[in-house]
Amino acid sequence: MKKSAIGILAFVAFIWGCKKEITSQAQVSQSLTGSWEYSTFIDSIYVYDKEANLVDNKLGFTLNENGTFIERKINGWCATPPVSLSDYNGTWSIKDSTIFVSVGYWGGIVDYTWKIKSLKNSQLKIVIKDIIYHPSIN
């Protein structure tokens, strides 16, 4: 009797401790939509915090439901402070846990491939898998 009670308690604790994971593509996409402010960079992982809107004078991006993308980043090739930031328009899509972005930058278009490491508690962690620059020819 004692062993079965311990077994039942262990099973209940196991079930209780399991967290609901975002599993469907639609759920992941819906959780991603919104504005994300750059927080920090740790061991090749970029960390972003969800915000109501892009924050003035802060790096970040917005993923819209309709597949449009806005990135707030440095406006120009020189990153020596003081820097000015601009918004650049683009598009985004997702497949499995990989985000594909195509967005403008001061010199043309850039394509990003980001791998989602985690998405929880209004925090997004990604690893950049690929960056391809397509400079404009002037």
PyMOL commands that set and color helices and strands:
alter all, ss='L'
color gray80, all
select helices_A, chain A and resi 2-17+25-32
alter helices_A, ss='H'
color red, helices_A
select strands_A, chain A and resi 34-42+45-51+60-63+68-74+85-95+98-105+108-120+123-135
alter strands_A, ss='S'
color yellow, strands_A
deselect
rebuild
show_as cartoon
